[in-house]
Amino acid sequence: MAGEFGYAQGVVDAAFAVAGERSDMSPDAMGRALIQAVIGHYRQYRTSSDVGNELAYLADSLDDDEPVITRGC
């Protein structure tokens, strides 16, 4: 998933750059919007419980120095 992570990082960096340049946007609101957009997309084909488990797993991994990159099941 290294290719997916690199691509996604570029998309996120671009979104935050736009939020930083526009006076009607904030980085925090952009971050929430990105998270909500991903969750909304996931809910089209994953159960709420599955999405919750994914988010809990990622939250548990926040202490790690490196992001957790795994291949989806």
Secondary structure, 3 states (H helix, E strand, C coil): CHHHHHHHHHHHHHHHHHHHHCCCCCHHHHHHHHHHHHHHHHCCCCCHHHHHHHHHHHHHHHHCCCCCCCCCC
